[in-house]
Amino acid sequence: MDILKQKLLDLFYLVEDHPKLHGIVPCQSNIKSCHNIASTFCANHMCKICCQDGVHRLPCIIHDKYEEFLRYKTRSVYMFEETNQFDRSRTLRLHCRKLVRKHDLEKAFEGVAIDWDQLKIYYHSTAHRIEYLYLVCESQEIALKILEDKHIYCLRLGTKCYFNL
């Protein structure tokens, strides 16, 4: 009976700590043989020592200073936007606090002239989340109208959103 109580208690704490859990993998260092463990939040899947010793590596959120990681993240977004060659006058960059499905987006922006075939999603693999949704409007006037009424669209989506043109 004591073992069953302990297993139930462990299960309770596992559920309680779920948002704090992350994957653990063996260190994936390619410069030396390392037997330490690494977090999956590290973009390079390396332990702290190997990650900081590595020259050719991606900045990661847990082993680098926040400013360095933020610079890398901003540069990645800029490269994504340049690669896709968005028309800046009619493309909206949308950042939502929670995951939003395409169906929910279409319902929230129903009646607005948005080209849904040109919808682009920027997923940042290091941050492990969808960072931005790019909505291409048919004209600049429509994009400006959405910016003016952004609070209405946030209410329709049911989350806090940030719009940029």
The 8 nearest C-alpha neighbors of each residue, nearest first, counted from 0:
[[1, 3, 2, 4, 5, 6, 7, 8],
 [2, 0, 4, 3, 5, 6, 7, 8],
 [3, 1, 5, 0, 4, 6, 7, 8],
 [2, 4, 6, 0, 1, 5, 7, 8],
 [5, 3, 1, 7, 2, 6, 8, 0],
 [4, 6, 8, 2, 3, 7, 9, 1],
 [7, 5, 9, 3, 8, 4, 10, 2],
 [8, 6, 10, 4, 9, 5, 11, 3],
 [7, 9, 5, 11, 10, 6, 4, 12],
 [10, 8, 6, 12, 7, 11, 13, 5],
 [9, 11, 13, 7, 8, 12, 6, 14],
 [10, 12, 8, 14, 9, 13, 7, 15],
 [13, 11, 15, 9, 14, 10, 16, 8],
 [12, 14, 10, 16, 15, 11, 17, 9],
 [15, 13, 17, 11, 12, 16, 10, 18],
 [14, 16, 12, 13, 17, 11, 18, 10],
 [17, 15, 13, 19, 14, 18, 12, 20],
 [16, 18, 14, 20, 19, 15, 13, 12],
 [19, 17, 20, 16, 15, 21, 14, 13],
 [18, 20, 17, 16, 21, 15, 13, 14],
 [21, 19, 17, 18, 16, 22, 13, 23],
 [22, 20, 39, 23, 19, 38, 40, 18],
 [21, 23, 39, 38, 24, 20, 40, 37],
 [22, 24, 38, 37, 39, 36, 21, 25],
 [25, 23, 37, 36, 38, 26, 22, 39],
 [24, 26, 36, 37, 35, 27, 34, 23],
 [25, 27, 45, 37, 36, 46, 35, 28],
 [28, 26, 45, 44, 25, 29, 43, 33],
 [29, 27, 30, 26, 45, 31, 49, 33],
 [28, 30, 31, 27, 32, 53, 33, 49],
 [31, 29, 28, 32, 53, 49, 33, 52],
 [32, 30, 29, 28, 33, 49, 27, 34],
 [31, 33, 34, 28, 30, 29, 26, 27],
 [32, 34, 35, 31, 26, 28, 27, 49],
 [33, 35, 26, 25, 36, 32, 46, 27],
 [36, 34, 26, 33, 25, 46, 37, 45],
 [35, 37, 25, 26, 24, 46, 23, 34],
 [38, 36, 46, 45, 26, 24, 23, 25],
 [37, 39, 23, 40, 41, 22, 44, 24],
 [38, 40, 22, 41, 44, 23, 37, 21],
 [39, 41, 38, 42, 61, 125, 60, 21],
 [40, 42, 44, 39, 59, 43, 38, 61],
 [43, 41, 59, 125, 44, 40, 57, 58],
 [42, 44, 41, 45, 57, 56, 50, 27],
 [45, 43, 41, 27, 37, 42, 39, 26],
 [46, 44, 26, 37, 27, 43, 50, 28],
 [45, 47, 37, 49, 26, 48, 36, 50],
 [46, 48, 50, 49, 51, 62, 45, 37],
 [47, 49, 51, 50, 46, 52, 45, 53],
 [50, 48, 52, 51, 46, 47, 53, 45],
 [51, 49, 47, 53, 45, 52, 48, 46],
 [50, 52, 48, 49, 53, 47, 62, 54],
 [53, 51, 49, 50, 48, 54, 47, 30],
 [54, 52, 50, 51, 55, 49, 56, 30],
 [53, 55, 56, 52, 51, 50, 57, 30],
 [56, 54, 53, 57, 52, 50, 58, 43],
 [57, 55, 54, 53, 58, 43, 50, 42],
 [56, 58, 42, 59, 43, 55, 71, 125],
 [59, 57, 68, 63, 56, 71, 60, 42],
 [60, 58, 42, 41, 61, 62, 63, 68],
 [59, 61, 62, 68, 63, 41, 65, 58],
 [60, 62, 59, 63, 41, 40, 64, 65],
 [63, 61, 59, 60, 47, 64, 51, 41],
 [64, 62, 59, 61, 60, 65, 58, 68],
 [63, 65, 67, 66, 68, 62, 60, 61],
 [64, 66, 68, 67, 69, 63, 60, 61],
 [67, 65, 69, 68, 64, 70, 63, 71],
 [68, 66, 70, 64, 69, 65, 71, 63],
 [67, 69, 71, 65, 70, 66, 58, 60],
 [68, 70, 72, 66, 71, 67, 65, 73],
 [71, 69, 67, 73, 68, 72, 74, 66],
 [72, 70, 68, 74, 69, 73, 75, 67],
 [71, 73, 69, 75, 74, 70, 68, 76],
 [74, 72, 70, 76, 75, 71, 69, 77],
 [73, 75, 77, 71, 72, 76, 70, 78],
 [76, 74, 72, 78, 73, 77, 71, 79],
 [77, 75, 79, 73, 78, 74, 80, 72],
 [76, 78, 74, 80, 75, 79, 81, 73],
 [77, 79, 81, 75, 80, 76, 82, 74],
 [80, 78, 76, 82, 77, 81, 75, 83],
 [81, 79, 77, 83, 78, 82, 84, 76],
 [82, 80, 84, 78, 83, 79, 77, 85],
 [81, 83, 79, 80, 84, 78, 85, 77],
 [82, 84, 80, 81, 85, 79, 78, 119],
 [85, 83, 81, 82, 80, 86, 79, 87],
 [86, 84, 83, 87, 80, 90, 81, 135],
 [87, 85, 88, 89, 90, 84, 135, 83],
 [88, 86, 90, 89, 85, 164, 91, 84],
 [87, 89, 86, 139, 90, 164, 138, 142],
 [90, 88, 139, 136, 87, 142, 138, 86],
 [91, 89, 135, 87, 134, 86, 164, 136],
 [92, 90, 164, 134, 163, 133, 93, 135],
 [93, 91, 133, 163, 162, 132, 164, 131],
 [92, 94, 162, 132, 131, 161, 91, 133],
 [95, 93, 131, 161, 160, 130, 132, 162],
 [96, 94, 160, 97, 159, 93, 161, 158],
 [95, 97, 159, 158, 160, 94, 98, 161],
 [98, 96, 95, 99, 158, 159, 160, 94],
 [97, 99, 100, 95, 96, 129, 128, 158],
 [100, 98, 97, 103, 101, 104, 95, 156],
 [101, 99, 103, 102, 104, 98, 105, 156],
 [100, 102, 104, 103, 105, 99, 106, 115],
 [101, 103, 105, 100, 104, 106, 99, 107],
 [104, 102, 106, 100, 101, 105, 107, 99],
 [105, 103, 101, 107, 106, 102, 108, 100],
 [104, 106, 102, 108, 103, 107, 109, 101],
 [105, 107, 109, 103, 104, 108, 102, 155],
 [108, 106, 104, 155, 105, 109, 156, 103],
 [109, 107, 105, 106, 111, 104, 110, 152],
 [110, 108, 106, 111, 107, 105, 104, 112],
 [109, 111, 108, 112, 113, 106, 107, 105],
 [110, 112, 109, 108, 113, 141, 136, 145],
 [111, 113, 137, 136, 110, 114, 141, 138],
 [114, 112, 136, 135, 115, 111, 137, 134],
 [113, 115, 116, 135, 117, 136, 112, 137],
 [116, 114, 118, 117, 113, 134, 135, 105],
 [115, 117, 114, 118, 119, 113, 135, 134],
 [116, 118, 115, 114, 119, 135, 134, 133],
 [117, 119, 115, 134, 116, 133, 135, 120],
 [120, 118, 133, 132, 117, 121, 134, 131],
 [121, 119, 132, 131, 122, 133, 118, 129],
 [120, 122, 131, 130, 129, 132, 123, 119],
 [123, 121, 129, 130, 128, 124, 120, 131],
 [122, 124, 126, 125, 128, 127, 129, 130],
 [123, 125, 127, 126, 122, 128, 42, 129],
 [126, 124, 42, 127, 123, 59, 40, 41],
 [125, 127, 123, 124, 128, 60, 40, 59],
 [128, 126, 124, 125, 123, 129, 122, 40],
 [129, 127, 126, 122, 123, 130, 124, 125],
 [128, 130, 122, 121, 131, 123, 120, 127],
 [129, 131, 122, 121, 128, 94, 123, 132],
 [132, 130, 94, 121, 93, 129, 120, 92],
 [131, 133, 120, 93, 92, 119, 121, 134],
 [132, 134, 92, 119, 91, 118, 93, 120],
 [135, 133, 91, 118, 90, 136, 132, 92],
 [136, 134, 90, 114, 113, 89, 117, 91],
 [137, 135, 113, 89, 138, 142, 112, 114],
 [136, 138, 112, 113, 135, 114, 89, 141],
 [139, 137, 140, 141, 136, 89, 142, 88],
 [138, 140, 89, 142, 141, 88, 143, 136],
 [139, 141, 143, 138, 142, 144, 89, 137],
 [140, 142, 144, 139, 143, 138, 145, 136],
 [141, 143, 139, 145, 144, 140, 89, 136],
 [142, 144, 146, 140, 145, 141, 139, 147],
 [145, 143, 141, 147, 146, 142, 140, 148],
 [146, 144, 148, 142, 143, 147, 149, 141],
 [147, 145, 143, 149, 144, 148, 142, 162],
 [146, 148, 144, 145, 149, 143, 150, 142],
 [149, 147, 145, 146, 150, 151, 144, 152],
 [148, 150, 146, 152, 151, 145, 147, 153],
 [149, 151, 153, 152, 148, 154, 147, 160],
 [152, 150, 154, 149, 153, 148, 155, 156],
 [153, 151, 155, 149, 154, 150, 107, 156],
 [154, 152, 150, 156, 155, 151, 160, 158],
 [153, 155, 157, 151, 152, 156, 150, 158],
 [156, 154, 152, 107, 153, 157, 151, 158],
 [157, 155, 153, 154, 158, 107, 152, 103],
 [156, 158, 154, 155, 153, 159, 152, 97],
 [159, 157, 156, 153, 160, 96, 97, 95],
 [158, 160, 96, 153, 95, 161, 157, 154],
 [161, 159, 95, 94, 153, 158, 96, 162],
 [160, 162, 94, 93, 95, 163, 159, 92],
 [161, 163, 93, 92, 91, 160, 94, 146],
 [164, 162, 92, 91, 93, 161, 146, 90],
 [163, 91, 90, 92, 87, 162, 88, 89]]
